[in-house]
Amino acid sequence: MPEAKRTQDRFVDFQSQYAFDPQTNVVTMTRDGTTHFDSDVCTPADFVQMRPAIEAIGRYVRAEVIVRSTLVESSNVASQE
């Protein structure tokens, strides 16, 4: 299970959470982010300052989340009978 992440600076708030429910075998992923600027859009200088955080978040959300079932596949069960 991926670890929850949180980053916060002057321009960006981002957090992620992951939960596994063993009873339903469901993984729930929640990712949320907001940006904060002094106006409706950021200035070029603000963008330069926030770019490393935005790029790190982008790499994080593009990373694969691999979920592997621990259940026996039905085709394997049928072949063992």
PyMOL commands that place a pseudoatom at each C-alpha (Angstrom):
pseudoatom trace, name=CA, resn=MET, resi=1, chain=A, elem=C, hetatm=0, pos=[0.000, 0.000, 0.000]
pseudoatom trace, name=CA, resn=PRO, resi=2, chain=A, elem=C, hetatm=0, pos=[1.473, 3.399, -0.899]
pseudoatom trace, name=CA, resn=GLU, resi=3, chain=A, elem=C, hetatm=0, pos=[2.250, 5.748, 1.954]
pseudoatom trace, name=CA, resn=ALA, resi=4, chain=A, elem=C, hetatm=0, pos=[0.078, 8.824, 2.415]
pseudoatom trace, name=CA, resn=LYS, resi=5, chain=A, elem=C, hetatm=0, pos=[1.780, 12.022, 1.270]
pseudoatom trace, name=CA, resn=ARG, resi=6, chain=A, elem=C, hetatm=0, pos=[1.302, 15.650, 2.228]
pseudoatom trace, name=CA, resn=THR, resi=7, chain=A, elem=C, hetatm=0, pos=[3.092, 18.736, 1.006]
pseudoatom trace, name=CA, resn=GLN, resi=8, chain=A, elem=C, hetatm=0, pos=[2.334, 22.328, 1.775]
pseudoatom trace, name=CA, resn=ASP, resi=9, chain=A, elem=C, hetatm=0, pos=[4.035, 25.572, 0.909]
pseudoatom trace, name=CA, resn=ARG, resi=10, chain=A, elem=C, hetatm=0, pos=[3.070, 29.131, 0.077]
pseudoatom trace, name=CA, resn=PHE, resi=11, chain=A, elem=C, hetatm=0, pos=[1.537, 28.142, -3.266]
pseudoatom trace, name=CA, resn=VAL, resi=12, chain=A, elem=C, hetatm=0, pos=[0.480, 24.494, -3.095]
pseudoatom trace, name=CA, resn=ASP, resi=13, chain=A, elem=C, hetatm=0, pos=[-1.348, 22.172, -0.694]
pseudoatom trace, name=CA, resn=PHE, resi=14, chain=A, elem=C, hetatm=0, pos=[-1.452, 18.507, -1.695]
pseudoatom trace, name=CA, resn=GLN, resi=15, chain=A, elem=C, hetatm=0, pos=[-2.339, 15.353, 0.156]
pseudoatom trace, name=CA, resn=SER, resi=16, chain=A, elem=C, hetatm=0, pos=[-3.041, 11.733, -0.638]
pseudoatom trace, name=CA, resn=GLN, resi=17, chain=A, elem=C, hetatm=0, pos=[-4.542, 8.913, 1.366]
pseudoatom trace, name=CA, resn=TYR, resi=18, chain=A, elem=C, hetatm=0, pos=[-4.837, 5.207, 0.695]
pseudoatom trace, name=CA, resn=ALA, resi=19, chain=A, elem=C, hetatm=0, pos=[-7.054, 2.736, 2.494]
pseudoatom trace, name=CA, resn=PHE, resi=20, chain=A, elem=C, hetatm=0, pos=[-7.627, -0.977, 2.086]
pseudoatom trace, name=CA, resn=ASP, resi=21, chain=A, elem=C, hetatm=0, pos=[-10.817, -2.644, 3.282]
pseudoatom trace, name=CA, resn=PRO, resi=22, chain=A, elem=C, hetatm=0, pos=[-10.019, -6.351, 3.695]
pseudoatom trace, name=CA, resn=GLN, resi=23, chain=A, elem=C, hetatm=0, pos=[-13.694, -7.273, 3.986]
pseudoatom trace, name=CA, resn=THR, resi=24, chain=A, elem=C, hetatm=0, pos=[-14.572, -5.920, 0.547]
pseudoatom trace, name=CA, resn=ASN, resi=25, chain=A, elem=C, hetatm=0, pos=[-11.053, -6.205, -0.916]
pseudoatom trace, name=CA, resn=VAL, resi=26, chain=A, elem=C, hetatm=0, pos=[-11.287, -2.571, -2.075]
pseudoatom trace, name=CA, resn=VAL, resi=27, chain=A, elem=C, hetatm=0, pos=[-8.453, -0.044, -2.215]
pseudoatom trace, name=CA, resn=THR, resi=28, chain=A, elem=C, hetatm=0, pos=[-9.585, 3.573, -1.976]
pseudoatom trace, name=CA, resn=MET, resi=29, chain=A, elem=C, hetatm=0, pos=[-7.202, 6.292, -3.206]
pseudoatom trace, name=CA, resn=THR, resi=30, chain=A, elem=C, hetatm=0, pos=[-7.863, 9.943, -2.454]
pseudoatom trace, name=CA, resn=ARG, resi=31, chain=A, elem=C, hetatm=0, pos=[-5.691, 12.725, -3.863]
pseudoatom trace, name=CA, resn=ASP, resi=32, chain=A, elem=C, hetatm=0, pos=[-6.492, 16.387, -3.396]
pseudoatom trace, name=CA, resn=GLY, resi=33, chain=A, elem=C, hetatm=0, pos=[-4.645, 19.588, -4.157]
pseudoatom trace, name=CA, resn=THR, resi=34, chain=A, elem=C, hetatm=0, pos=[-5.163, 23.320, -4.194]
pseudoatom trace, name=CA, resn=THR, resi=35, chain=A, elem=C, hetatm=0, pos=[-3.101, 26.296, -5.277]
pseudoatom trace, name=CA, resn=HIS, resi=36, chain=A, elem=C, hetatm=0, pos=[-2.906, 29.719, -3.662]
pseudoatom trace, name=CA, resn=PHE, resi=37, chain=A, elem=C, hetatm=0, pos=[-2.067, 32.907, -5.530]
pseudoatom trace, name=CA, resn=ASP, resi=38, chain=A, elem=C, hetatm=0, pos=[-2.454, 36.578, -4.714]
pseudoatom trace, name=CA, resn=SER, resi=39, chain=A, elem=C, hetatm=0, pos=[-4.620, 36.950, -7.858]
pseudoatom trace, name=CA, resn=ASP, resi=40, chain=A, elem=C, hetatm=0, pos=[-6.606, 34.711, -10.220]
pseudoatom trace, name=CA, resn=VAL, resi=41, chain=A, elem=C, hetatm=0, pos=[-3.417, 33.440, -11.875]
pseudoatom trace, name=CA, resn=CYS, resi=42, chain=A, elem=C, hetatm=0, pos=[0.162, 33.117, -10.724]
pseudoatom trace, name=CA, resn=THR, resi=43, chain=A, elem=C, hetatm=0, pos=[2.875, 35.454, -11.879]
pseudoatom trace, name=CA, resn=PRO, resi=44, chain=A, elem=C, hetatm=0, pos=[5.889, 34.140, -13.796]
pseudoatom trace, name=CA, resn=ALA, resi=45, chain=A, elem=C, hetatm=0, pos=[8.000, 34.671, -10.651]
pseudoatom trace, name=CA, resn=ASP, resi=46, chain=A, elem=C, hetatm=0, pos=[5.488, 32.682, -8.554]
pseudoatom trace, name=CA, resn=PHE, resi=47, chain=A, elem=C, hetatm=0, pos=[5.552, 29.879, -11.121]
pseudoatom trace, name=CA, resn=VAL, resi=48, chain=A, elem=C, hetatm=0, pos=[9.346, 29.639, -10.920]
pseudoatom trace, name=CA, resn=GLN, resi=49, chain=A, elem=C, hetatm=0, pos=[9.086, 29.261, -7.137]
pseudoatom trace, name=CA, resn=MET, resi=50, chain=A, elem=C, hetatm=0, pos=[6.291, 26.682, -7.205]
pseudoatom trace, name=CA, resn=ARG, resi=51, chain=A, elem=C, hetatm=0, pos=[7.535, 24.652, -10.179]
pseudoatom trace, name=CA, resn=PRO, resi=52, chain=A, elem=C, hetatm=0, pos=[9.587, 22.107, -8.155]
pseudoatom trace, name=CA, resn=ALA, resi=53, chain=A, elem=C, hetatm=0, pos=[6.555, 21.263, -5.987]
pseudoatom trace, name=CA, resn=ILE, resi=54, chain=A, elem=C, hetatm=0, pos=[4.231, 20.997, -8.999]
pseudoatom trace, name=CA, resn=GLU, resi=55, chain=A, elem=C, hetatm=0, pos=[6.707, 18.733, -10.827]
pseudoatom trace, name=CA, resn=ALA, resi=56, chain=A, elem=C, hetatm=0, pos=[7.121, 16.493, -7.756]
pseudoatom trace, name=CA, resn=ILE, resi=57, chain=A, elem=C, hetatm=0, pos=[3.348, 16.179, -7.388]
pseudoatom trace, name=CA, resn=GLY, resi=58, chain=A, elem=C, hetatm=0, pos=[3.045, 15.413, -11.099]
pseudoatom trace, name=CA, resn=ARG, resi=59, chain=A, elem=C, hetatm=0, pos=[5.589, 12.578, -10.842]
pseudoatom trace, name=CA, resn=TYR, resi=60, chain=A, elem=C, hetatm=0, pos=[3.812, 11.240, -7.772]
pseudoatom trace, name=CA, resn=VAL, resi=61, chain=A, elem=C, hetatm=0, pos=[0.321, 11.154, -9.322]
pseudoatom trace, name=CA, resn=ARG, resi=62, chain=A, elem=C, hetatm=0, pos=[1.647, 9.593, -12.553]
pseudoatom trace, name=CA, resn=ALA, resi=63, chain=A, elem=C, hetatm=0, pos=[3.382, 6.795, -10.663]
pseudoatom trace, name=CA, resn=GLU, resi=64, chain=A, elem=C, hetatm=0, pos=[1.783, 3.398, -10.951]
pseudoatom trace, name=CA, resn=VAL, resi=65, chain=A, elem=C, hetatm=0, pos=[-0.208, 1.970, -8.092]
pseudoatom trace, name=CA, resn=ILE, resi=66, chain=A, elem=C, hetatm=0, pos=[-0.016, -1.788, -8.410]
pseudoatom trace, name=CA, resn=VAL, resi=67, chain=A, elem=C, hetatm=0, pos=[-2.741, -3.759, -6.721]
pseudoatom trace, name=CA, resn=ARG, resi=68, chain=A, elem=C, hetatm=0, pos=[-2.272, -7.503, -6.540]
pseudoatom trace, name=CA, resn=SER, resi=69, chain=A, elem=C, hetatm=0, pos=[-5.080, -9.764, -5.485]
pseudoatom trace, name=CA, resn=THR, resi=70, chain=A, elem=C, hetatm=0, pos=[-4.425, -12.383, -2.860]
pseudoatom trace, name=CA, resn=LEU, resi=71, chain=A, elem=C, hetatm=0, pos=[-7.483, -14.326, -4.013]
pseudoatom trace, name=CA, resn=VAL, resi=72, chain=A, elem=C, hetatm=0, pos=[-7.096, -17.544, -5.982]
pseudoatom trace, name=CA, resn=GLU, resi=73, chain=A, elem=C, hetatm=0, pos=[-8.116, -17.029, -9.584]
pseudoatom trace, name=CA, resn=SER, resi=74, chain=A, elem=C, hetatm=0, pos=[-11.201, -18.997, -10.637]
pseudoatom trace, name=CA, resn=SER, resi=75, chain=A, elem=C, hetatm=0, pos=[-9.334, -20.556, -13.600]
pseudoatom trace, name=CA, resn=ASN, resi=76, chain=A, elem=C, hetatm=0, pos=[-6.750, -21.989, -11.193]
pseudoatom trace, name=CA, resn=VAL, resi=77, chain=A, elem=C, hetatm=0, pos=[-9.447, -23.373, -8.914]
pseudoatom trace, name=CA, resn=ALA, resi=78, chain=A, elem=C, hetatm=0, pos=[-11.240, -25.053, -11.830]
pseudoatom trace, name=CA, resn=SER, resi=79, chain=A, elem=C, hetatm=0, pos=[-8.032, -26.672, -13.079]
pseudoatom trace, name=CA, resn=GLN, resi=80, chain=A, elem=C, hetatm=0, pos=[-7.272, -28.087, -9.633]
pseudoatom trace, name=CA, resn=GLU, resi=81, chain=A, elem=C, hetatm=0, pos=[-10.612, -29.923, -9.311]
for i in range(1, 81): cmd.bond("trace and resi %d" % i, "trace and resi %d" % (i + 1))
show_as sticks, trace
zoom trace
